[in-house]
Amino acid sequence: MISADRRQELLGRLAALPPERRAAMRRSLGSSRPEGRVWPLSFGQERLWFLSRFDPTDTSYHVPWTVRLRGPADGERWKRRWAASSNGTRCCAPGS
């Protein structure tokens, strides 16, 4: 995340741009949102927004972790389990 001061600096620089430069910047960034349009947040986005407002100093959601698996892996079993999980509907395992 950027600091509040840096954010204000960037917003000030953006506001100081001539309208045609601002429009060109929006086009180059792929912003197709019509002015004034508010897009709804997904449940996950709402949850993250709430957590960040509830405790802005808590970074536990962003802490990465790893797991080491030992022993032989049953690829077919992993594929079946992955397909049965809720995440399996949004992703696919390599080679499937």
N, C-alpha and C positions, 0 to 999 in steps of 0.2 A: 504494500500500500504506500501511497505517497503521503507526505505530511500535509497538514491543512494549509500551511504557508505556501508550499509548492503548488498545491491545487489552486489556490487563489491566484498565484502568479500566472499559471497556465490559463485559467479562465479569463484573467485580465488581458493576456496576450491574444486570446481568441476573440474577445469582445472588441479589441482594437483593430482587428483586421477589417479591411473594406468588405462590403457585402459580397462582391464577386469572388474575392479570395476565400471567404468563408464557405460559399457555395461550392467552389472548386475543391476545397478540402473535404467537405462532406461527400462529394462524389468520389473522390479518390479513396476515401475510407469505406466506401460502400454503404453509406447511410442512406437508406431509402425510406426512412420514417418521415411521413408528412409532418409539417410543423404543427405542434399542439396535440398530436396523437399520443395517447398513452397506451402502451402495450401491457397486458396483464402478466404478472409474474407466475411462474410455475410454483407448485407447492414447495419444491426444493429451494427455489430462489427466495420464497417468502420465509422459509425456515432459516436460511442463512442470514437474511436481512434481520429477522428477529434476534437471532443469536448475536449478531454484531452490535445491535442496539442494546441488548440486555447486558452484555459485558464486553465493551470494545477492546479491553486488554487481553481477553482470552483468545489464545491462538491454538488451542488444543484441536480444533477441527482441521487445522492445516498441518498438523504434525504427521509426516510420512512414517510408515513403518513397513517392515519386511518380515517375512516368515520363511524359515528354511525347512524344506521338506526333505526327509531322509528316507531312503529305501526305494523300491521300485514303484513306478506310477502306472496305474491302470487307465490308459488313455480312453478307452470306451466308457468306462465308469465315469470319468471326469466329464466327457461329452454329455452323457445322459443326465448327470447331476446339473451341469451348467444349463442344459436346455430346460430342466425342470424349475430352475430358479427364476425369480422375477427379472434379474439382470439378463438372463439368456434370451429374453424377448427383444432386448435392445441391442444386443451384441452377438457376435458369433465367435466361436473358438477357432483358432488357426487350423486350417485343413478340413474344416467341416463344410 
